[in-house]
Amino acid sequence: MSKEIPYKIYLEESEMPKQWYNLRADMKNKPAPLLNPETLQPMTKEELSAIFCEELAAQELDETNPYIDIPQEIADFYKMYRPAPLVRAYCLEKKLQTPAKIYYKFEGNNTSGSHKLNSAIAQAYYAKKQGLKGVTTETGAGQWGTALSMACSYFELDCKVYMVKLSYEQKPFRREVMRTYGASVTPSPSMETKVGRKILADHPGTGGSLGCAISEAVEKASETEGYRYVLGSVLNQVMLHQTIIGLETKAALDKYDVTPDIIIGCAGGGSNLGGLIAPFMGEKIRGEKDYRFIAVEPATCPSLTRGKFAYDYCDTGMVCPLAKMYTLGSNYMPAPTHAGGLRYHGMSPILSQLYADGLMEAVTVNQTEVFAAAEEFARVEGILPAPESSHAIKVAIDEAMKCKETGEEKTIVFGLTGTGYFDMFAYERFHDGKMVDYVPTEEDLAKGFARIPKLDL
């Protein structure tokens, strides 16, 4: 007899994962290696250590160890806001009148308001352990910058954040949270760096992009003694830290003998989606169970659904390593939509390889339908979701309505990666009828594709 499932499933502290899961160890087709932008040879640990902390460089390259221990200091920090709840969306199910069973993993119960703190505290820990003075980074919607400023404050590290200009202007309160935790915040592209000045010359009046901000942060770190660069998504090391999400989700479902049919996450650089699906994808790859995975992209930045699978620069300034990923081109400038955390031209090499191998699906949605879904969710579930997370909500609702049509009782799990309380400008635009949808034309995409390196590898 099945157990009665509560609204919120919490793990005990003793049940929290003690190791991160390295999905690459189980992947039959490993992600292609990062390439040195000068030599076009695979990056070595020594070369990566000039950009990242040494331990993080090692994690970036590790594709053999399936599990990596979570250091005790990080585990202790996690206990401040973890384990995060897995919520059965009974009210949403009732509103939709669907036979589907809907669950969401809520990652917004910390001051940063998102899942980003899971990796921020790990990266700050390794920087402190190495004896560094500080770190530089970029942020789109501001969730990563907020999380990193919190983590750096905890370990007494300096934190320099380059925030995508559009978000810097739309989300002043997110910026002030970062400053409250001691970070300095600069709108990107800026006149502070050589690459920033070049981008402004090439794209006058641009609202910026994550690719621009990455370039500035890397340049600043490389020119400042005692600093390293840290990134909030895309990289293998970040995906590793975020597997705490999927491991907790799986443990909570297993506790009640629940097996999901569909697992959904929004996709920008890939950290939350990869973290959520990792242990389930491992089971699928090993032939133990089968699941359907759906990545949800904004129509304005459709790297998986309309991009090219190729080696490309991870940043607009072309100073970072090249990654083989689904990309729109490092020069691609997304339209000024409100899901700032999803406005990245590429996708995690891990997720890109999984998508290329047909192990997961991808869909795009427009921002007006995303905000309509966000509002519907907020009214029945009591949480105001971030625009990024709302992409997953939209597709979860779509899948639940398909179940209503067919009568199938599928179990759907999605990632609610953050709250939207700093996104009220976007909600205002939606409510006032001023929000519009942007879908890039083939000509728009061609401009970005033209910048993808043509490599004979």
Secondary structure as UniProt FT lines:
FT   STRAND          8..9
FT   HELIX           13..15
FT   STRAND          19..21
FT   HELIX           23..25
FT   TURN            37..39
FT   HELIX           45..48
FT   TURN            49..51
FT   HELIX           54..61
FT   STRAND          67..69
FT   HELIX           72..78
FT   TURN            79..81
FT   STRAND          86..88
FT   HELIX           90..96
FT   STRAND          101..106
FT   TURN            111..112
FT   TURN            115..116
FT   HELIX           117..129
FT   TURN            130..131
FT   STRAND          134..139
FT   HELIX           143..154
FT   TURN            155..156
FT   STRAND          158..164
FT   HELIX           165..170
FT   HELIX           172..180
FT   TURN            181..182
FT   STRAND          184..188
FT   HELIX           194..202
FT   TURN            204..205
FT   HELIX           210..222
FT   TURN            225..226
FT   STRAND          227..229
FT   HELIX           236..255
FT   TURN            256..257
FT   STRAND          262..266
FT   HELIX           271..285
FT   TURN            286..287
FT   STRAND          292..298
FT   TURN            299..300
FT   HELIX           303..306
FT   STRAND          308..313
FT   TURN            316..317
FT   STRAND          322..327
FT   TURN            330..331
FT   HELIX           340..342
FT   HELIX           349..356
FT   TURN            357..358
FT   STRAND          361..365
FT   HELIX           367..381
FT   HELIX           387..406
FT   STRAND          411..416
FT   STRAND          418..419
FT   TURN            421..422
FT   HELIX           424..431
FT   TURN            432..433
FT   HELIX           442..449
FT   TURN            450..451
//
